[in-house]
């Protein structure tokens, strides 16, 4: 395994661990909305995460054009999700 791929996987694991810790701390504090209720946001955030994970495998396959597609897909899907989340919470 290439060292940059290993570093990417380590960063992914750390990111997931921090998100889980944030969720756990929110639940302990009694935050009723630890996870956004907007289904559209959750779906698009998961899609964005999927693009990031796929980009790790695309990098290992040396398909540099696909990395750009994955980056654009992640940015666009998360951006659209943030708009949906904002609209669902600011009525």
C-alpha positions as protocol buffer text, in pm:
chain_id: "A"
residue {
  index: 1
  type: UNK
  ca { x: 0 y: 0 z: 0 }
}
residue {
  index: 2
  type: UNK
  ca { x: 131 y: 341 z: -93 }
}
residue {
  index: 3
  type: UNK
  ca { x: 212 y: 577 z: 194 }
}
residue {
  index: 4
  type: UNK
  ca { x: -26 y: 848 z: 70 }
}
residue {
  index: 5
  type: UNK
  ca { x: -308 y: 592 z: 53 }
}
residue {
  index: 6
  type: UNK
  ca { x: -228 y: 482 z: 408 }
}
residue {
  index: 7
  type: UNK
  ca { x: -224 y: 843 z: 524 }
}
residue {
  index: 8
  type: UNK
  ca { x: -561 y: 900 z: 357 }
}
residue {
  index: 9
  type: UNK
  ca { x: -711 y: 597 z: 529 }
}
residue {
  index: 10
  type: UNK
  ca { x: -573 y: 711 z: 865 }
}
residue {
  index: 11
  type: UNK
  ca { x: -728 y: 1055 z: 811 }
}
residue {
  index: 12
  type: UNK
  ca { x: -1059 y: 891 z: 718 }
}
residue {
  index: 13
  type: UNK
  ca { x: -1057 y: 682 z: 1036 }
}
residue {
  index: 14
  type: UNK
  ca { x: -970 y: 989 z: 1244 }
}
residue {
  index: 15
  type: UNK
  ca { x: -1251 y: 1187 z: 1080 }
}
residue {
  index: 16
  type: UNK
  ca { x: -1506 y: 916 z: 1152 }
}
residue {
  index: 17
  type: UNK
  ca { x: -1381 y: 886 z: 1510 }
}
residue {
  index: 18
  type: UNK
  ca { x: -1414 y: 1262 z: 1565 }
}
residue {
  index: 19
  type: UNK
  ca { x: -1764 y: 1263 z: 1417 }
}
residue {
  index: 20
  type: UNK
  ca { x: -1865 y: 975 z: 1646 }
}
residue {
  index: 21
  type: UNK
  ca { x: -1715 y: 1153 z: 1948 }
}
residue {
  index: 22
  type: UNK
  ca { x: -1902 y: 1472 z: 1856 }
}
residue {
  index: 23
  type: UNK
  ca { x: -2228 y: 1279 z: 1825 }
}
residue {
  index: 24
  type: UNK
  ca { x: -2171 y: 1100 z: 2157 }
}
residue {
  index: 25
  type: UNK
  ca { x: -2088 y: 1427 z: 2338 }
}
residue {
  index: 26
  type: UNK
  ca { x: -2399 y: 1591 z: 2193 }
}
residue {
  index: 27
  type: UNK
  ca { x: -2618 y: 1308 z: 2312 }
}
residue {
  index: 28
  type: UNK
  ca { x: -2465 y: 1323 z: 2662 }
}
residue {
  index: 29
  type: UNK
  ca { x: -2535 y: 1696 z: 2682 }
}
residue {
  index: 30
  type: UNK
  ca { x: -2897 y: 1631 z: 2595 }
}
residue {
  index: 31
  type: UNK
  ca { x: -2888 y: 1789 z: 2253 }
}
residue {
  index: 32
  type: UNK
  ca { x: -3209 y: 1667 z: 2088 }
}
residue {
  index: 33
  type: UNK
  ca { x: -3082 y: 1739 z: 1738 }
}
residue {
  index: 34
  type: UNK
  ca { x: -2740 y: 1571 z: 1741 }
}
residue {
  index: 35
  type: UNK
  ca { x: -2808 y: 1451 z: 1386 }
}
residue {
  index: 36
  type: UNK
  ca { x: -2970 y: 1686 z: 1134 }
}
residue {
  index: 37
  type: UNK
  ca { x: -3330 y: 1590 z: 1065 }
}
residue {
  index: 38
  type: UNK
  ca { x: -3322 y: 1695 z: 701 }
}
residue {
  index: 39
  type: UNK
  ca { x: -3330 y: 1371 z: 505 }
}
residue {
  index: 40
  type: UNK
  ca { x: -3200 y: 1548 z: 195 }
}
residue {
  index: 41
  type: UNK
  ca { x: -2897 y: 1677 z: 385 }
}
residue {
  index: 42
  type: UNK
  ca { x: -2819 y: 1335 z: 528 }
}
residue {
  index: 43
  type: UNK
  ca { x: -2844 y: 1167 z: 187 }
}
residue {
  index: 44
  type: UNK
  ca { x: -2629 y: 1429 z: 17 }
}
residue {
  index: 45
  type: UNK
  ca { x: -2372 y: 1427 z: 300 }
}
residue {
  index: 46
  type: UNK
  ca { x: -2348 y: 1047 z: 270 }
}
residue {
  index: 47
  type: UNK
  ca { x: -2310 y: 1083 z: -108 }
}
residue {
  index: 48
  type: UNK
  ca { x: -2032 y: 1335 z: -51 }
}
residue {
  index: 49
  type: UNK
  ca { x: -1858 y: 1090 z: 182 }
}
residue {
  index: 50
  type: UNK
  ca { x: -1896 y: 817 z: -78 }
}
residue {
  index: 51
  type: UNK
  ca { x: -1726 y: 1039 z: -336 }
}
residue {
  index: 52
  type: UNK
  ca { x: -1436 y: 1093 z: -95 }
}
residue {
  index: 53
  type: UNK
  ca { x: -1399 y: 719 z: -28 }
}
residue {
  index: 54
  type: UNK
  ca { x: -1417 y: 636 z: -399 }
}
residue {
  index: 55
  type: UNK
  ca { x: -1148 y: 897 z: -466 }
}
residue {
  index: 56
  type: UNK
  ca { x: -910 y: 700 z: -242 }
}
residue {
  index: 57
  type: UNK
  ca { x: -953 y: 392 z: -458 }
}
residue {
  index: 58
  type: UNK
  ca { x: -938 y: 593 z: -779 }
}
residue {
  index: 59
  type: UNK
  ca { x: -605 y: 739 z: -664 }
}
residue {
  index: 60
  type: UNK
  ca { x: -469 y: 387 z: -616 }
}
residue {
  index: 61
  type: UNK
  ca { x: -580 y: 300 z: -971 }
}
residue {
  index: 62
  type: UNK
  ca { x: -398 y: 605 z: -1117 }
}
residue {
  index: 63
  type: UNK
  ca { x: -709 y: 756 z: -1276 }
}
residue {
  index: 64
  type: UNK
  ca { x: -628 y: 1120 z: -1216 }
}
residue {
  index: 65
  type: UNK
  ca { x: -922 y: 1255 z: -1417 }
}
residue {
  index: 66
  type: UNK
  ca { x: -1159 y: 1057 z: -1193 }
}
residue {
  index: 67
  type: UNK
  ca { x: -1012 y: 1221 z: -882 }
}
residue {
  index: 68
  type: UNK
  ca { x: -1128 y: 1557 z: -1016 }
}
residue {
  index: 69
  type: UNK
  ca { x: -1474 y: 1413 z: -1085 }
}
residue {
  index: 70
  type: UNK
  ca { x: -1490 y: 1274 z: -730 }
}
residue {
  index: 71
  type: UNK
  ca { x: -1377 y: 1606 z: -581 }
}
residue {
  index: 72
  type: UNK
  ca { x: -1637 y: 1797 z: -780 }
}
residue {
  index: 73
  type: UNK
  ca { x: -1905 y: 1545 z: -687 }
}
residue {
  index: 74
  type: UNK
  ca { x: -1818 y: 1571 z: -318 }
}
residue {
  index: 75
  type: UNK
  ca { x: -1818 y: 1950 z: -322 }
}
residue {
  index: 76
  type: UNK
  ca { x: -2141 y: 1980 z: -519 }
}
residue {
  index: 77
  type: UNK
  ca { x: -2333 y: 1719 z: -320 }
}
residue {
  index: 78
  type: UNK
  ca { x: -2225 y: 1864 z: 15 }
}
residue {
  index: 79
  type: UNK
  ca { x: -2298 y: 2217 z: -104 }
}
residue {
  index: 80
  type: UNK
  ca { x: -2648 y: 2121 z: -212 }
}
residue {
  index: 81
  type: UNK
  ca { x: -2698 y: 1936 z: 116 }
}
residue {
  index: 82
  type: UNK
  ca { x: -2599 y: 2244 z: 313 }
}
residue {
  index: 83
  type: UNK
  ca { x: -2858 y: 2449 z: 123 }
}
residue {
  index: 84
  type: UNK
  ca { x: -3125 y: 2190 z: 204 }
}
residue {
  index: 85
  type: UNK
  ca { x: -3020 y: 2187 z: 570 }
}
residue {
  index: 86
  type: UNK
  ca { x: -3030 y: 2567 z: 591 }
}
residue {
  index: 87
  type: UNK
  ca { x: -3376 y: 2579 z: 434 }
}
residue {
  index: 88
  type: UNK
  ca { x: -3510 y: 2313 z: 669 }
}
residue {
  index: 89
  type: UNK
  ca { x: -3385 y: 2491 z: 982 }
}
residue {
  index: 90
  type: UNK
  ca { x: -3458 y: 2857 z: 893 }
}
residue {
  index: 91
  type: UNK
  ca { x: -3830 y: 2876 z: 829 }
}
